[in-house]
Amino acid sequence: MTSLPLRLTLILIVGLATMIGPARGQTTASSNSPEEQVRQLERDWLAADGKGDVASLRRIIADDFIGSNFEGQVLSKQDIVPERAGTGGFAGATPGDTNVRVFGDTAVLMGVINTAGGPGKQVHVTLVFQKKSEGWRMIAAELTRNP
């Protein structure tokens, strides 16, 4: 029988490893819940946009994507994926609090993105994802700024 302090130490180590492991690199989609897969895809999207990683943006965003910009204009995939690499509008941005709901092969993420513009500079997002044969893809997005 192990002592209580030893058990608590083991639990703490396992818990920390669970939290740190995904932050070290790409997570495997099969080992995570659909909700976590969608959260990871949001992180991947922000990272790809920030770095100007066109190949990743083309993979993450579905060909039939539809969205709206801050002025309410309707956007397609061609409108938001640059033709060449270059820093995107979300350079330095990080996801804030999010809530993900999964409905079969569709998921809705609602939350905030903390922009690099400093404290209080947040963008509210509603992102819709669909699980396709090649994995989760962003199919719709609406972004609004705090007034």
Secondary structure, DSSP 8 states (H G I E B T S, - for coil): ---HHHHHHHHHHHHHHHHHHHHTS---GGGS-HHHHHHHHHHHHHHHHHHT-HHHHHHHEEEEEEEE-TT--EEEHHHHS-SS----TTTT-EEEEEEEEEETTEEEEEEEEE-TT-TT-EEEEEEEEEEETTEEEEEEEEEEE--
